[in-house]
Amino acid sequence: MKPWPYLLAFIVPLSAVVGHWWGGVFHFLTPVIAFVMIPLLDLVAGAEGNNLPLAELEKLAEKMSFRVITFLYVPVQVGLVLWGGYVVASPWRMSCFTKKMPSKKRWATCCC
């Protein structure tokens, strides 16, 4: 068993950053991946009814590659929460969503 499929857990946090960076329609990237793409892939992949033998599970638990992926996930999530708080709290980041339209001199929402 290889550890590389477990790196797919980083797709959802990465999609939040990419969605904000690219803006526009890509703001919906995270919900589409989390609630559409992953369930569809799960449906296509099917159920896995076999568990590994206990001896093999102990060998995998000792491999450093599995531990590194697990230990990296917590800082990524904490960093994502802190970054999200920064984005919401900083006015210049949120200025994309409301701009003063020069011709009407009113506040209007825009999609930048």
LINSULWO-V191453 format. One record per residue. PSI is psi in degrees with one decimal (NA if undefined). OMEGA is omega in whole degrees, 0 to 359 (NA if undefined). NEAR is the number of other C-alpha atoms within 8 Angstrom. Layout:
BEGIN
psi->(PSI/PSI)
omega->(OMEGA/OMEGA)
near->(NEAR/NEAR)
END
This chain:
BEGIN
psi->(131.7/150.7/-11.4/-35.1/-23.3/-13.3/-15.1/-17.9/-20.5/-2.8/-42.5/-48.4/-38.1/-36.6/-29.2/-42.7/-44.7/-41.3/-40.1/-39.9/-44.9/-28.4/-169.8/-130.4/-25.5/-9.2/-24.2/7.6/-45.0/-50.1/-35.1/-43.1/-45.7/-36.9/-5.6/-58.3/-48.3/-45.7/-35.8/-42.5/-36.1/-38.9/-41.4/-40.7/-31.3/176.9/142.9/109.5/-6.3/133.7/151.9/152.3/153.9/-37.6/-39.4/-34.1/-38.7/-37.0/-42.3/-34.8/-26.6/-13.4/135.4/-31.1/-38.5/-38.1/-40.8/-44.2/-42.3/-44.6/-24.9/-25.9/-37.3/-49.5/-32.9/-43.8/-42.8/-43.7/-37.8/-40.5/-43.6/-42.4/-41.9/-40.6/-38.9/-42.9/-43.5/-36.4/-26.8/124.8/-31.7/-25.3/-35.4/-3.4/-14.6/-29.5/-26.8/123.6/149.0/121.6/125.9/-32.8/-35.7/-15.8/38.0/162.9/133.8/152.8/147.1/163.1/100.4/NA)
omega->(183/183/188/177/180/175/177/178/181/182/183/176/179/180/176/180/180/179/178/183/182/177/178/181/183/173/180/183/182/178/179/179/186/188/178/186/182/176/177/177/177/178/180/182/179/182/176/185/184/172/177/174/184/180/179/176/178/177/180/180/180/180/183/183/178/180/181/179/180/182/178/186/181/178/177/180/178/177/178/178/178/178/178/176/178/181/181/185/184/184/182/176/183/182/178/187/177/178/177/180/186/185/184/182/175/176/179/178/178/177/183/NA)
near->(2/4/8/6/6/7/9/7/6/8/8/10/11/8/11/11/8/9/13/9/6/8/10/7/6/10/11/8/11/12/8/9/11/10/8/9/9/9/9/8/8/8/7/6/6/6/4/4/4/4/4/6/6/6/6/8/9/8/8/8/8/7/8/6/7/10/10/8/10/8/8/8/9/8/8/9/9/8/8/9/8/8/8/8/8/8/9/9/6/8/7/6/8/10/8/10/9/10/10/8/9/6/4/5/7/7/8/8/7/8/7/6)
END
